[in-house]
Amino acid sequence: MHQWADNQRVPAAETVLRLRAAYQVAALLGTREEPAVVQAWFQGMNPRLGDAAPAYPPP
């Protein structure tokens, strides 16, 4: 990922969209919840996502 910051590589368009969506969700959750809750939301298993965590792409 540091290669993106160093302008050595450019992320794929789909990756950029996913990162922007994740940022928007994190920012929205962060307006009402503590950072630990936001982190748990992204990393915790979600039954609506087939018990997968939102932070990880589906198989």
N, C-alpha and C positions, 0 to 999 in steps of 0.2 A: 504494500500500500504506500510505502514511502516513495516509491517510484512515481506515483501520481502527484504527490506533493512536490517532488523534485522535477516535474515535467519531463521525466524520462519515458513515461508511458501514459497513454490516455485510456481511461476506463471505457468499456463498451457502453453504447447508448442505453441499453437495458439496465446495466449496472447503475448508471447515473440516475435513471428514473427511480430505481429501487432505493438508492441512498437518499434521494430527495424526499421520497415518501416516508422513509423511516425517520428522517430528521423532522418532518412535519408532525408525525405522530408523537415523537419524543418531546418536541416543543409544546404540543398541545397538552400531553399528559403532565408535563413539567409545570404548567400553569396552575395545576390543582394538587399535584402529588409531590412528595419528596423524591430526590434522586434515586433512593433505594427502591422505591415502588416502581418507578419508571424502568429501572434495570430489571427488576423481577418480572415486569410485564413482558419485556422483550425476551427474556431467557426462560420463563416458565412455560410449562406445557399448557396448551390451550385446547380444550375439547372441541371447539368449533373449527379448529385447524387440524383435526385428526390426531390430537394429542401431540402436535409438534409445537415448537416454540416459534413465535413470529420472527425472531432474529435469524432463523435458518431457513434456507429455501427448501421447498418440497423436493422429495427424491425424484 
